[in-house]
Amino acid sequence: MKILGIHSGHDANYCIFEDGKITLHNELERFTRKKHDSNEDDLLSLITSNGHNTWESYDKLVLALMYRGTEISPSFVESQENQIIVGHHMCHASAAYYDSGFNDALVFTIDGGGYEPTSFWTSATVSVCEKNKINMVYKNHLFDLGNYWSQLLEVFGLGNVWTPEGDQSGTLMAMSAYGDPYKYLEEFNDINESVSRNLPSEKLKRFKKIHDSDEQAKFDLAASLQYKTEDFIKSFIFSHLNHSISDDKSIKNICFSGGTMLNCVALGKISKILKGMGYNVFCDQAPNDSGLSIGAVKYYYYHLLDNPLPSDTNTPKNSYLGKTYSSEEIIESINGYSNISIQKDVTLDKVVELLMGSKIIALFNGGSESGKRALGNRSIIADPRFGFIDRKSTRLNSSHVSESRMPSSA
């Protein structure tokens, strides 16, 4: 069976599911170089350029739901009858659970919001999963932690998923390490399960006033936001741990997904607590919207078609599923650049030797990674211990829109 999965919102992506596994997963931004790209024409061009646009060759087109009631599918597949739509958070939950290797789990999803086919805007869910089935038992339509952070990004003059700079929530996370988390904690008491999606203008002005007061205030404000976010996520999860498969069968496996789970600081602390309580914890490789097409096809294949879970439960399965390139294509792409030395089939020892020689290494290997990762098959590596690396590091950070507090090479 061959299935094409498509997500056409921000972080647009598509995947091909064939013979019971994902064989390809491409994210649009990797090809257009536009962060969080959602251009439908470019997405169609990406699919067709790889020879995957013969709709009749697929048994099913599975689409991640974006907007309930209007434009729920990309325009280039609207005429296709052989399609099905899966809800936003169900895609997130599916991507995490079916890749976890667990036979049962509680799945938590938290993000900036999305639609399910039969409900309003949803920003957090809890699902009880057993074998090949997912049962969403809780949906929150009130609070929106992802959008809360987006509004704070504007206060800090940082980008989000709709700006050319891309989502810079990671910068706020990094800034929090330099601040006093208790300094402005009371300012964030409205982070709870009923916080409004849009903060009052008076509150945003107060945040801006604090931000502009002095340099340290910026870091203290970020630290208080991070602290309150961690506290809220922990409270939300612990308040829903009582869900079970049946009265006599509890669940000891936890899965996380949704863009908010890219907050690795919060997730790491919470996972440590849960593991100390005897829980197993898993977060999928692309918890943000770049993994929605994967979740969509797996929900269709396992839940709706009732196919059994694979016997091979080794994980992770979705790390390096992007497009691969031939040696000829790689060499052709860098011809014309000066001061570049090409080395093939290098060993780890050779990489270390080059680093010790103060070289900057561009590592290109196999398929591109799925999700927001930077230390895999597409990496730029340098050793900062050498004094003269500063000039090179600054140049790298500038070209990658990085900052000194979150360098791409350090």
C-alpha positions in Angstrom: 0.0 0.0 0.0 1.3 3.4 -1.0 0.1 6.6 0.9 1.0 10.3 0.3 0.8 12.5 3.4 0.7 16.3 3.1 0.8 19.2 5.5 0.4 22.6 3.7 0.5 25.1 6.6 3.6 26.6 8.1 6.5 24.1 8.2 4.9 22.5 5.1 6.0 19.0 4.4 5.0 15.7 2.7 5.9 12.1 3.2 5.5 8.8 1.4 4.3 5.7 3.4 4.9 2.5 1.5 4.9 -1.2 2.6 4.3 -0.3 6.2 7.0 2.3 6.7 7.9 5.9 5.9 10.2 5.9 2.9 10.6 9.7 2.4 9.9 12.8 4.4 10.7 16.2 2.9 10.3 19.6 4.6 9.7 22.5 2.3 12.0 25.0 4.1 15.0 22.7 3.4 14.6 23.4 -0.3 13.4 27.0 -0.5 15.6 28.2 2.4 12.6 30.1 3.8 12.0 29.2 7.4 8.6 27.6 8.1 7.7 28.0 4.4 4.0 27.3 3.6 3.9 28.2 -0.1 1.6 25.8 -1.9 3.1 26.3 -5.3 6.6 25.6 -3.9 5.2 22.5 -2.1 3.7 21.2 -5.3 6.9 21.8 -7.2 8.9 19.9 -4.5 6.5 16.9 -4.7 6.5 16.9 -8.5 10.3 17.5 -8.8 10.8 14.2 -7.0 8.4 12.4 -9.4 5.7 11.9 -6.8 2.8 13.8 -8.3 1.0 10.9 -10.1 -2.0 11.0 -7.7 -3.4 7.8 -9.2 -0.2 5.9 -8.0 -1.3 6.4 -4.4 -3.9 4.3 -2.7 -4.8 7.3 -0.5 -3.9 11.0 0.0 -3.9 11.8 3.7 -4.0 15.5 4.7 -3.3 17.2 8.0 -6.2 19.5 8.8 -5.4 23.2 8.9 -8.6 25.3 8.9 -12.0 23.7 9.7 -14.7 24.5 7.2 -12.5 26.5 4.7 -9.6 25.6 2.6 -8.9 22.4 4.5 -6.7 21.0 1.8 -4.1 22.3 -0.5 -5.6 23.6 -3.7 -3.5 21.3 -5.9 -5.3 18.2 -4.4 -8.8 19.6 -4.0 -9.9 17.7 -7.2 -8.6 14.4 -5.9 -11.4 12.2 -4.5 -9.0 9.7 -3.0 -8.2 11.7 0.1 -8.9 11.8 3.8 -8.3 14.5 6.4 -6.8 14.0 9.9 -7.1 16.6 12.7 -4.1 18.7 13.7 -3.5 17.4 17.2 -4.4 13.8 16.2 -1.5 14.1 13.7 0.8 15.2 16.5 -0.4 12.4 18.8 -0.1 9.8 16.1 3.4 10.8 15.1 4.6 10.4 18.7 2.7 7.2 19.7 3.3 5.1 16.5 7.0 5.9 16.6 7.5 5.3 20.3 7.6 1.5 20.2 5.1 1.4 23.1 2.0 -0.9 23.0 0.1 1.6 25.2 0.7 5.2 26.2 -0.7 8.5 27.4 0.1 11.1 24.7 0.2 14.8 25.6 0.2 17.5 22.8 0.7 21.2 23.4 1.3 23.9 20.8 0.0 27.2 19.3 -3.2 25.6 18.3 -5.0 23.8 15.4 -8.3 22.3 14.4 -9.8 18.9 14.9 -12.6 17.9 12.4 -15.3 18.0 15.1 -14.1 20.7 17.4 -13.0 24.3 17.7 -9.5 25.6 17.9 -7.5 23.3 20.1 -4.2 24.0 21.8 -3.6 20.9 24.0 -4.9 17.3 24.1 -4.5 14.1 26.0 -5.0 10.7 24.3 -5.2 7.2 25.7 -3.5 4.8 23.3 -3.6 1.0 23.3 -2.2 -1.3 20.5 -3.1 0.4 17.2 -5.8 2.7 18.5 -5.7 6.4 19.7 -8.6 7.7 21.8 -8.4 11.5 22.4 -9.9 12.0 25.9 -9.2 15.7 26.5 -9.1 18.8 24.4 -8.4 22.3 25.7 -9.9 25.2 23.7 -9.1 28.0 26.2 -5.4 28.4 26.8 -2.8 28.8 24.1 0.7 28.5 25.5 2.3 28.6 22.0 0.6 31.8 21.1 1.5 33.3 24.5 5.2 32.8 23.6 4.7 34.2 20.1 3.4 37.5 21.6 6.4 37.6 24.0 8.7 37.1 21.0 7.3 40.3 19.6 8.0 42.1 22.8 11.6 41.0 22.6 11.8 42.0 18.9 12.3 38.3 17.9 10.8 36.4 15.0 8.0 33.8 15.0 6.8 31.2 12.5 5.3 34.0 10.3 8.4 36.2 10.1 11.4 35.8 7.8 13.7 35.2 10.8 11.7 32.2 11.8 10.6 31.1 15.3 13.2 32.3 17.8 11.6 30.8 20.9 14.9 29.0 21.5 16.6 32.4 22.0 14.2 33.1 24.9 15.0 29.7 26.3 18.7 30.6 26.1 18.2 34.0 27.6 16.4 32.5 30.6 19.7 30.8 31.7 21.1 34.3 32.4 18.2 35.7 34.4 16.5 35.5 37.8 13.3 33.4 37.3 11.6 34.9 40.4 12.1 38.5 39.4 8.9 38.9 37.3 7.1 35.6 38.2 3.9 37.4 39.2 3.6 38.9 35.7 3.0 35.4 34.4 0.3 34.2 36.8 -2.1 34.2 33.9 -0.4 31.2 32.4 -3.0 28.6 33.2 -5.6 26.4 31.5 -7.9 29.3 30.8 -5.5 32.0 29.6 -6.8 33.9 26.6 -5.2 33.4 23.2 -4.6 37.1 22.8 -3.0 39.1 25.7 -4.5 42.5 26.6 -2.6 45.4 25.1 -2.0 46.8 28.6 -0.2 43.6 29.6 1.9 43.7 26.4 2.8 47.3 27.1 3.9 46.4 30.7 6.1 43.6 29.3 7.6 46.0 26.8 8.3 48.5 29.6 10.1 45.9 31.6 12.0 44.7 28.6 13.2 48.2 27.7 14.2 49.2 31.3 17.7 47.7 31.2 19.7 44.9 29.8 19.4 42.5 32.7 15.6 43.0 32.8 15.4 41.2 29.4 17.0 38.1 30.8 15.0 38.2 34.0 11.8 38.5 32.0 12.8 35.5 29.9 13.7 33.5 32.9 10.4 34.1 34.6 8.5 33.1 31.4 10.5 29.9 31.2 10.0 29.1 34.8 6.2 29.6 34.6 6.1 27.6 31.4 7.8 24.7 33.0 5.5 24.9 36.0 2.4 25.0 33.9 3.4 22.1 31.6 4.3 20.0 34.7 0.9 20.8 36.4 -1.0 20.1 33.2 0.6 16.7 32.7 0.3 15.6 36.3 -3.4 16.6 36.4 -4.0 14.1 33.6 -1.9 11.2 34.7 -5.0 9.5 36.1 -6.2 8.5 32.7 -6.1 4.7 32.2 -7.0 2.0 29.7 -9.3 0.4 32.2 -9.9 0.2 36.0 -7.3 -2.5 36.4 -4.8 -1.4 33.7 -2.8 1.7 34.3 -0.4 3.3 31.8 3.3 3.8 32.5 4.3 5.1 29.1 4.2 8.8 28.2 4.6 10.4 24.8 4.9 14.1 24.0 4.4 16.1 20.8 3.4 19.5 19.5 5.5 22.6 19.0 5.7 23.5 22.6 7.6 20.3 23.2 10.5 21.9 21.3 11.1 23.6 24.7 13.8 21.0 25.5 14.6 22.6 28.9 11.1 22.1 30.2 10.7 18.6 28.6 14.0 17.5 30.0 13.1 18.5 33.6 9.6 16.9 33.3 10.9 13.7 31.8 13.4 13.3 34.6 10.6 13.6 37.2 8.4 11.1 35.3 11.3 8.6 34.9 11.9 8.9 38.6 8.3 7.8 39.1 8.7 4.8 36.9 7.3 6.1 33.6 8.9 5.6 30.2 9.0 8.8 28.2 9.2 9.4 24.4 9.0 12.6 22.2 9.0 12.2 18.5 11.7 13.5 16.3 9.6 16.3 14.7 7.1 17.4 17.4 6.4 20.7 15.6 4.3 20.9 12.5 7.1 19.6 10.3 6.0 16.1 11.5 2.3 16.4 10.7 2.3 14.5 7.5 4.0 11.6 9.2 1.3 11.5 11.9 -1.4 11.8 9.3 -0.4 8.8 7.3 0.3 6.6 10.4 -3.1 7.5 11.9 -4.8 6.4 8.7 -2.8 3.2 8.3 -2.9 2.0 11.9 -6.0 3.5 13.5 -8.4 3.8 10.6 -7.3 0.7 8.6 -6.8 -1.3 11.7 -3.3 -2.6 10.7 -1.4 -4.1 13.6 1.6 -2.3 15.1 4.9 -3.4 13.6 6.7 -6.2 15.5 10.0 -4.3 15.1 9.8 -1.7 17.9 13.3 -0.3 17.6 13.2 3.5 17.7 13.7 6.2 16.5 12.4 5.5 13.0 12.0 9.1 11.6 15.4 10.7 12.0 17.0 10.6 8.5 14.1 10.3 6.0 14.8 13.4 3.8 16.1 13.5 0.2 19.5 12.0 -0.5 22.0 13.3 -3.0 24.6 11.6 -5.2 28.3 12.5 -4.9 28.1 14.2 -8.3 25.3 16.4 -7.1 27.1 17.4 -4.0 30.4 18.3 -5.8 28.5 20.2 -8.5 26.7 22.3 -5.9 30.0 23.6 -4.4 32.0 24.0 -7.5 33.1 27.6 -7.8 33.6 28.2 -4.1 37.2 28.9 -3.0 39.1 27.5 0.0 36.9 24.3 0.1 38.5 20.9 0.3 36.3 17.9 -0.5 36.9 14.7 1.4 34.8 11.5 0.8 34.0 8.7 3.2 35.7 10.3 6.1 36.0 8.5 9.5 35.3 9.9 12.9 39.0 10.0 13.5 39.5 12.1 10.4 36.8 14.5 11.5 38.6 14.9 14.9 41.9 15.4 13.1 40.4 18.2 11.0 38.9 19.9 14.0 42.2 19.8 15.8 43.7 21.5 12.8 41.2 24.4 13.3 39.2 23.5 10.2 35.5 24.3 9.8 33.7 21.1 8.6 30.5 21.0 6.6 29.3 17.4 7.2 26.9 16.2 4.5 25.7 12.6 4.7 22.7 10.5 3.7 19.2 11.8 3.9 18.4 15.1 5.7 16.9 14.9 9.2 13.3 15.2 10.1 12.5 17.9 12.6 14.5 20.8 14.2 17.9 19.2 14.7 21.4 20.4 13.9 23.9 17.6 14.8 23.1 14.9 12.3 23.5 14.5 8.6 23.6 18.2 7.8 26.1 19.8 10.2 28.6 22.6 10.5 31.3 21.8 13.1 34.2 23.8 14.5 36.4 23.7 17.6 36.1 27.0 19.6 39.2 26.3 21.7 41.5 27.9 19.2 41.7 31.7 19.8 41.4 32.5 16.1 38.1 30.6 15.8 36.2 33.7 17.0 36.4 35.4 13.6 35.1 32.2 11.8 32.5 31.6 14.5 31.1 35.1 14.1 30.9 34.7 10.4 29.0 31.4 10.8 26.6 32.8 13.3 25.9 35.8 11.0 25.2 33.6 8.0 22.8 31.4 10.0 21.0 34.3 11.7 22.4 33.1 15.1 23.3 35.1 18.1 26.3 35.1 20.5 24.1 33.6 23.2 23.0 30.8 20.8 26.0 30.3 18.4 25.9 27.8 15.6 29.5 27.1 16.2 30.8 27.1 19.8 
